[in-house]
Amino acid sequence: MGHLRRCTALAEILSEVSDDIFIVLDTDSTGLNERFPFSVIAFDWKRPGSLPAFLEGKRVEAVFVDSYLAGREVYEDLQVHSKKLICIDDTNRIPYPIGSTILNPGYGGNRLQYDSSKNRIATGADYVLLRRPFRETLSFLPTKEGMESVLVTVGGEDRWNLVPRIQEVLNTEYPSSKKEILLGPAFSNLDEIKRKSDGNTRLHSNLSAEQIRDLMLSVDIAITAGGQTTYELLRCRVPMILIETAENQKENIEGLSNAISGLGRMEKDLNLLGHELNRMSEHSWRDGIRGRMSGIASSGEGKIRSLVLC
């Protein structure tokens, strides 16, 4: 879901300067509950040899590719059929075609050794991709004295069964705190999550970007996976405890932690959850984090548009 969210943000940003934007997804449409202001096409574009026929007759000015599975030959096909190829990357995954642009939209890209002699490199906080509701002017409440509400968001699936284990700790140590849990479309442990939901737990699914933004603005802290959602939480000034749920989140978590001191971090075993929650329960700790977040989570729409226009 993180890849779809940042592609949605990217398409929204580009649609403000072009009226011919479309997203091509290798998907069975699971989880596509949002309404998009642009075309969304389901197509197995990673299959070798499939792209030339698909692109025939289309005058493509620029292609952005967000994948951790596509092989180099797919990128080479796309480069032939477009004027500009922009490769979204989190880990310096493969050697991308010479002359293409590598876009790593966040803090993690500053930690990777990209070869600027072969590719144009666009990375760092100036290139953060935020969906439109998060780019609007926001109003922030003062930091509450107590930790009254906790948002739990681990992505589109919970393959590590994190949510029920987080619930156990919250229910035991912070029973009076509200637990706001975002459910992904591919959760296979819903029954267990429901069993462990107490009277202060609310389960959320199929929320719009606006609803997610408003939910984030309402909570005191978030326990979150380390992907795209971290930048939406950062924009909403929500102190975070970060969990690396996928290998491609490692550099992003490192970069965020270096940029904003005080963020919590832990492994999937959750052994440090009690410790991190104890720190976050302190008003001064949360207030300090929010102060350091202020002003650094702006969207990179101007920089993103320049990749196409310049």
N, C-alpha and C positions, 0 to 999 in steps of 0.2 A: 504493500500500500504506500510505502514511503516514496518509491519510484513514481507511482502514479500521481501522488500529491505534488511532487516537484515538477513533473511534466505538465500537470494542470496549471501550476503557477507559471511555468515557462510559457505555455500557450496563451494564458491570459495576458501576460506582459507583451508578447509579440502581437497579439490580436489588437492591441491598442495602436499599432502602427501598420498593420496589414489586415485585410479582410479575407485572406485565403490561408487559414491555418487549419491543419488537421493532425490528429494523433493516430498513429497506427500501433495497436496493441496485440501482442501475441497472448491471447487470453481466451478463456471460455465464457467471459463476461461476468464471472463471479465477483461480487462486490461492487459492480458498477451501478450504484444507486444514485449517483449524482447526475444532475442535468448540466451538460456542458454547453457553453456558448460557441462551440465549434464542432466540426465533425470528428467522430471517434470511429475508427475502422478496426474490426477484429480480423487479423491476418497473421499467419505464421511467417513473419518476415525474416526470421533467422534461418530458415531452410535454405541451404545452398542452391543458388540458381533461381530462386523465386522472385528476387527483386527486379531484374530487368523487365520482365513482363508486367509486373505490378506498376512500375514507374513509367512504362511506355505511354507517351502522349501527355504526361504531366510535366509542366515547366516548373521545376523545383529550384527555387533560389537558394534555400538553405535547409540542411537536414541536421537535426539534433538527435543523437542516439544515446539512450540511457539503458545499458544492459551490462550484466556481469556474466553473460553466457555467450553472446555473439562472437564468432570467430573473426579474425582479421579480414578474411575474404569478403565478409558481409560489409565491413566498413569500406573496403576497396570498391565494391560494387556501387555503394552509395556515393562515394567520391566521384565516380565516373558520371553519375546521373544528376549531380547537383553542382551548383557554383561554389557552395561553401559547406564543408562538413565539420560539425562541432561534436566532439566525442565527450559525453559526460562520464566522469570517472571518479572513483573513490579511493583506488588502491594502486594506481599505476599498473593496471592489470595486464595490458599487452602493449607491444609496440604499435601505436596507431599510425595510419598512413602519413607519410611525409607531406607537410603542407597543411594538414588539418589542424583544427584548434582543439585543445584539451581543456574542458571546463570542469573544474572541481569546485562546486558552489558552496564553500564553507571554510571553516578554520583548518580542517584536516589537510587540505591541499598544500598548505604552507610547509608541511612536514615531509612531503614527498619530493624525490629528486627527478622531476620531469626534465626532459631534454629540450631546452628552448631553441637549440640549433636546428631541430627538425620539426617542431610544432610551435604554434602560438599557444602560450599558456595563460589561462584566465582562471585565477583561483583566489581564495581568501574571502573575508567577510563582505567585500564589495560586490560579490557575485551571488549573494544568498538569494534563493528563490522562495518567495512567499506568495501564497494565494491572495487574491484581491482583498478579502476581508481583513487580512493581517497587514495590508499596506495602507489601510485607512487610518485616520487620526483616532487614537485610542485614548480612553480615560482610565486612569489607574486609581484604585482605592488605596488608602494608606495601609501599611503593613499592620495586620492584626496582632494583638498582644499574644494570643494563643494560636496554636496550629489547629484550626477548627475544621479544615477540609483538606483532603488529599486526593489528587487525581492519579489514577493508575492507567498507563497506556503502554502497551508492549508491541503494537503493530497489528498487522492484518491477521496474524496467527499467534498462537501461544504454544509453540512446539516444545518449550522447556517447562511447561506447566508452572509458569511464574505467578500468574494471578492468584490461584488458590493459596499458594505459599505466602504471598504478600498479604492476602486477606487474613491468614492465621495470625501473623505478627500484628497487624493493625487491630484486629478484633481483640487481641489479648492486651496489648500495650496502650492502645488509644481507642478504647471502645466508644467514647463519646464523640470522636471525630467523624465527620461525614466522609464516606468513601465513594468517590465518583469513578466508576470503572468504564473505560471505553472498550467495547467489544469489537473485534475484527470480524470480517466476513468468513474467515476460515478457522475460527475457534472450534476445536473438537472437545473441549472440556467445559462446555456451558453448564452441564448438569452439576458438576462439582463446584463451579463458581456460584451457581444459584444456591446450593446447599450451604455454602459458607458465607452467604450474604446475610448480614444482620439487619436490624431495623434502621441503621444509619447508612446502609449501602444503597446506591442507585446504579443500575446497569444501563448503559447507553449504547445504542447501535443506530446505524444509518443516519447519523447526524450530518447536516450540511456544514460547509466551512464556517459559515456565520455562527452556527450553534456551537461548533467546537471552539471557536474563538471566544465566545461569551462564557462557555464553561471554563476555559482556561483563565479568563480574567477573574472568575469568581473564587478560585481555589487558592489555598495558601502555599502548597507545594505540589510537586509532581514526582512520581516514580515512573521513569520512562526508559524505553529503549533508546539507543544512541544514534538514531538516524534523523530523517528530515523533520520529524516532530519536534526535535530539540530547538530548531530555529523558530518555530511557531511559539513554543513556550518562552523562548528568549525574548521574542517580540512582545509577549504579554507580561514579561518580567516575573515569571514564575520560577522560584528556586527549585532546582532539580536534583534528584538522585538518579544517576545514569547507570544503565545496565547494558553491557555489550551483548546483544542478542544475535549478532551476525558479525562475521570477520570483517566485512567492509565498513563497520562502524568504529573500528579501533582508532584510526587516525582522527576521525571527527571528535571522538570523546577526548582524546589527548589534547587536541587543539582547543576545544571548548574549555577544558579544565585549566589550561595554561592561560587562556584569555580572561577567564572569570574565576577568580579564586573563591573557594568556599563551596563549590558544587560537590555533591556527594557522588561517590563511585563505588561500584561493587561488582563482583562476579555473579554468574548465574546461580551459584550455590546460595546466594543471599545471606551468607554468614555475617556480613557487616550491616545488614538492614537495621537492626535495632540500634546500633551505634550511630548510623547516619540519621535515623529518625530523631534520635535524642539531640543531635546537634541542630537539626532543622526545627526542633520544637522551641528553640530559643529565639525570642523576638529579635534580638540584636544580630544574630547570625543571618536570619532571613532578610532583615532590613538592609544589612550590608551587601548581601548578594544582589538584591533588587537595585540598590544604588549603583553597583558596578555594571549592572545590565543596562541601565538608563542610557539611551542615546547610541548604543552600539549595535542594535538589532534592526537597522533600517534595511529595506529591500534594495537589491542591486539592479532594479529595472533599467536604469540608464546604461549601466555597464553591459547588461545582457543585450539590449537593443543594439549597442555598438558592435557586437560580434557579427551582426547581420548587416548593419548599415555601413560599416566602415571597412 
